């Protein structure tokens, strides 16, 4: 991916070295590529329903522990200048430019999220964020949380290396932010409260697949601006395939339980990411239409 020397986002909060919070873990419902890994592993070990491990369980993204005092209680570390951090800033800026243009065409105003870089753990408005959860978006504070060590796991454990695979991860979480701005996240949360367990899982899958498609929409415009190298799109598709529910379940519990899917199968994730890459239109990302 061609990113060196390009504009960087200022909406990055670097908390690495600032220390983590002391609350018990609350898994965010706002959406996260990596959170599913922890859920499946813990569920396999304890026999609990993954939805019961998500904290409040009401679709709001808030943790069950109501004693949260808010993020930012620790002073942020000085912004890092390493290459990976600069890459994250460039990718975030590119998503800002893309979604600002798309929202403008719709007569709306895009409000960019903040990308929080942390190491180990950090306080969020959705509970205590931990590295084991992987990247995630918290709708309560409209921030994307990322421990960049996840990219080592993505490459080594899941076999999805490459800078565009990393960019896809960020773009997916930004996709959840777009859902929040469009009011989709609130509608899904409300529907999940009234749904059965199987129906709630299905709604979660549709929400995650839409975030994949939105990531593809960003990738479409990145390609139009000649920012992609040969093989970049394949890197993103491989990353999407590597974190499908079916593949992760085979790795963690040696069996696949489709009714427990919360993010979608590898085939589904690849299909919706590919759709966004091909069209560049958010209208093609209606995963709730039953297509």
RABEL-V760298 format. One record per pair of residues at least 4 apart in sequence whose ideal C-beta (glycine too) atoms are under 7 Angstrom apart, sorted by the first residue. I is the first residue (numbers start at 1). J is the second residue. If there is no record, write none. Layout:
# RABEL-V760298
i=I j=J
i=I j=J
This chain:
# RABEL-V760298
i=1 j=163
i=1 j=164
i=1 j=167
i=1 j=227
i=1 j=228
i=1 j=229
i=1 j=232
i=2 j=227
i=2 j=229
i=3 j=87
i=3 j=90
i=6 j=90
i=7 j=93
i=8 j=86
i=8 j=89
i=8 j=90
i=8 j=93
i=9 j=89
i=9 j=92
i=9 j=93
i=9 j=96
i=11 j=92
i=11 j=112
i=11 j=113
i=11 j=114
i=11 j=115
i=12 j=88
i=12 j=89
i=12 j=92
i=12 j=115
i=12 j=117
i=13 j=76
i=13 j=114
i=13 j=116
i=14 j=76
i=14 j=77
i=14 j=79
i=14 j=80
i=14 j=117
i=15 j=74
i=15 j=76
i=15 j=77
i=15 j=116
i=15 j=117
i=15 j=118
i=15 j=122
i=16 j=77
i=16 j=80
i=16 j=117
i=16 j=118
i=16 j=119
i=17 j=77
i=18 j=74
i=18 j=75
i=18 j=76
i=18 j=77
i=19 j=74
i=20 j=120
i=20 j=121
i=20 j=122
i=21 j=121
i=21 j=122
i=21 j=123
i=21 j=128
i=23 j=65
i=23 j=68
i=23 j=123
i=23 j=127
i=23 j=128
i=24 j=65
i=24 j=128
i=25 j=127
i=25 j=128
i=25 j=130
i=26 j=55
i=26 j=63
i=26 j=64
i=26 j=65
i=26 j=126
i=26 j=127
i=26 j=128
i=27 j=35
i=27 j=39
i=27 j=53
i=27 j=54
i=27 j=55
i=27 j=127
i=27 j=133
i=28 j=32
i=28 j=35
i=28 j=61
i=28 j=126
i=28 j=127
i=28 j=136
i=28 j=138
i=29 j=54
i=29 j=59
i=29 j=61
i=30 j=61
i=30 j=126
i=30 j=136
i=30 j=137
i=30 j=138
i=30 j=139
i=30 j=176
i=30 j=185
i=31 j=136
i=31 j=137
i=31 j=173
i=31 j=176
i=31 j=207
i=31 j=208
i=31 j=211
i=32 j=133
i=32 j=134
i=32 j=135
i=32 j=136
i=32 j=137
i=33 j=134
i=33 j=135
i=33 j=169
i=33 j=172
i=33 j=173
i=33 j=243
i=34 j=133
i=34 j=134
i=34 j=135
i=34 j=136
i=34 j=150
i=35 j=39
i=35 j=133
i=35 j=134
i=35 j=136
i=36 j=40
i=36 j=245
i=36 j=248
i=36 j=262
i=36 j=263
i=37 j=41
i=37 j=134
i=37 j=248
i=38 j=42
i=38 j=132
i=38 j=133
i=39 j=43
i=39 j=50
i=39 j=53
i=40 j=44
i=40 j=50
i=40 j=248
i=40 j=249
i=40 j=252
i=40 j=253
i=41 j=45
i=41 j=252
i=42 j=46
i=42 j=53
i=43 j=48
i=43 j=49
i=43 j=50
i=43 j=53
i=44 j=252
i=44 j=253
i=48 j=52
i=48 j=53
i=49 j=197
i=50 j=260
i=50 j=262
i=51 j=57
i=51 j=197
i=51 j=200
i=52 j=57
i=55 j=63
i=55 j=64
i=55 j=127
i=56 j=60
i=56 j=62
i=56 j=63
i=56 j=64
i=58 j=193
i=59 j=189
i=59 j=190
i=59 j=192
i=59 j=193
i=60 j=189
i=61 j=126
i=61 j=138
i=61 j=139
i=61 j=140
i=62 j=126
i=62 j=140
i=63 j=68
i=63 j=126
i=63 j=127
i=65 j=127
i=68 j=125
i=69 j=73
i=70 j=125
i=71 j=123
i=71 j=124
i=71 j=125
i=71 j=141
i=73 j=123
i=80 j=85
i=81 j=85
i=81 j=86
i=83 j=87
i=84 j=88
i=84 j=148
i=85 j=89
i=85 j=117
i=86 j=90
i=87 j=91
i=87 j=163
i=88 j=92
i=88 j=115
i=88 j=170
i=89 j=93
i=90 j=94
i=91 j=95
i=91 j=167
i=91 j=170
i=92 j=96
i=92 j=115
i=92 j=170
i=93 j=97
i=94 j=98
i=94 j=222
i=95 j=99
i=95 j=171
i=95 j=174
i=95 j=218
i=96 j=100
i=96 j=112
i=97 j=101
i=98 j=102
i=98 j=218
i=98 j=221
i=99 j=103
i=99 j=110
i=99 j=178
i=100 j=104
i=100 j=110
i=101 j=105
i=102 j=106
i=102 j=282
i=103 j=108
i=103 j=109
i=103 j=110
i=111 j=181
i=113 j=142
i=113 j=143
i=113 j=144
i=113 j=174
i=113 j=177
i=114 j=143
i=115 j=144
i=115 j=146
i=116 j=122
i=116 j=143
i=116 j=144
i=116 j=145
i=116 j=146
i=117 j=146
i=117 j=148
i=118 j=122
i=118 j=129
i=118 j=145
i=118 j=147
i=119 j=147
i=120 j=131
i=121 j=128
i=121 j=129
i=121 j=130
i=121 j=131
i=122 j=129
i=122 j=145
i=123 j=128
i=124 j=129
i=124 j=138
i=124 j=141
i=124 j=143
i=124 j=145
i=125 j=138
i=125 j=140
i=125 j=141
i=126 j=138
i=126 j=140
i=129 j=133
i=129 j=136
i=129 j=145
i=131 j=147
i=131 j=149
i=134 j=150
i=135 j=144
i=135 j=145
i=135 j=146
i=135 j=150
i=135 j=169
i=135 j=173
i=136 j=145
i=136 j=173
i=137 j=144
i=137 j=173
i=137 j=176
i=137 j=177
i=138 j=143
i=138 j=145
i=139 j=180
i=139 j=185
i=142 j=177
i=142 j=180
i=144 j=173
i=144 j=174
i=144 j=177
i=146 j=150
i=150 j=154
i=151 j=155
i=151 j=166
i=152 j=156
i=153 j=157
i=153 j=158
i=154 j=158
i=154 j=160
i=154 j=165
i=154 j=239
i=155 j=160
i=155 j=161
i=158 j=242
i=158 j=243
i=159 j=242
i=160 j=165
i=160 j=238
i=160 j=239
i=160 j=242
i=161 j=165
i=162 j=235
i=163 j=167
i=164 j=168
i=164 j=228
i=164 j=232
i=164 j=235
i=164 j=236
i=165 j=235
i=165 j=236
i=165 j=238
i=165 j=239
i=166 j=170
i=167 j=171
i=168 j=172
i=168 j=215
i=168 j=236
i=168 j=239
i=168 j=240
i=169 j=173
i=169 j=239
i=170 j=174
i=171 j=175
i=171 j=215
i=171 j=218
i=171 j=219
i=172 j=211
i=172 j=212
i=172 j=215
i=174 j=178
i=175 j=179
i=175 j=211
i=175 j=214
i=175 j=215
i=176 j=180
i=176 j=211
i=177 j=181
i=178 j=182
i=178 j=214
i=179 j=184
i=179 j=185
i=179 j=207
i=179 j=210
i=179 j=211
i=180 j=185
i=183 j=187
i=184 j=188
i=185 j=189
i=186 j=190
i=187 j=191
i=188 j=192
i=188 j=203
i=188 j=207
i=189 j=193
i=191 j=195
i=191 j=203
i=192 j=200
i=192 j=203
i=195 j=199
i=195 j=200
i=195 j=203
i=196 j=200
i=197 j=201
i=198 j=202
i=198 j=259
i=199 j=203
i=200 j=204
i=201 j=205
i=201 j=259
i=201 j=260
i=201 j=261
i=201 j=262
i=202 j=206
i=203 j=207
i=204 j=208
i=204 j=262
i=205 j=209
i=205 j=261
i=205 j=262
i=205 j=263
i=205 j=264
i=206 j=210
i=206 j=287
i=206 j=288
i=207 j=211
i=208 j=212
i=208 j=263
i=208 j=264
i=209 j=213
i=209 j=264
i=209 j=268
i=209 j=269
i=209 j=272
i=209 j=287
i=210 j=214
i=210 j=285
i=210 j=287
i=211 j=215
i=212 j=216
i=212 j=240
i=212 j=269
i=212 j=272
i=212 j=273
i=213 j=217
i=213 j=272
i=213 j=273
i=213 j=275
i=213 j=276
i=213 j=285
i=213 j=287
i=214 j=218
i=214 j=276
i=214 j=282
i=214 j=285
i=215 j=219
i=215 j=273
i=215 j=276
i=216 j=220
i=216 j=273
i=216 j=274
i=216 j=275
i=216 j=276
i=216 j=277
i=217 j=276
i=217 j=280
i=217 j=281
i=217 j=282
i=217 j=285
i=218 j=222
i=219 j=223
i=219 j=233
i=219 j=236
i=219 j=276
i=219 j=277
i=220 j=224
i=220 j=276
i=220 j=277
i=220 j=279
i=220 j=280
i=221 j=225
i=221 j=280
i=222 j=227
i=222 j=228
i=223 j=228
i=228 j=232
i=228 j=233
i=231 j=235
i=232 j=236
i=233 j=237
i=233 j=277
i=234 j=238
i=235 j=239
i=236 j=240
i=236 j=273
i=237 j=241
i=237 j=270
i=237 j=273
i=237 j=274
i=238 j=242
i=239 j=243
i=240 j=269
i=240 j=270
i=240 j=273
i=241 j=266
i=241 j=269
i=241 j=270
i=242 j=247
i=243 j=248
i=244 j=248
i=244 j=264
i=244 j=265
i=244 j=266
i=244 j=269
i=245 j=249
i=245 j=261
i=245 j=262
i=245 j=263
i=245 j=264
i=245 j=265
i=246 j=250
i=246 j=256
i=246 j=265
i=246 j=266
i=247 j=251
i=247 j=266
i=248 j=252
i=249 j=253
i=249 j=255
i=249 j=256
i=249 j=257
i=250 j=254
i=250 j=256
i=261 j=265
i=264 j=268
i=264 j=269
i=265 j=269
i=266 j=270
i=267 j=271
i=268 j=272
i=269 j=273
i=270 j=274
i=271 j=275
i=272 j=276
i=272 j=287
i=273 j=277
i=274 j=278
i=275 j=279
i=275 j=284
i=276 j=285
i=279 j=284
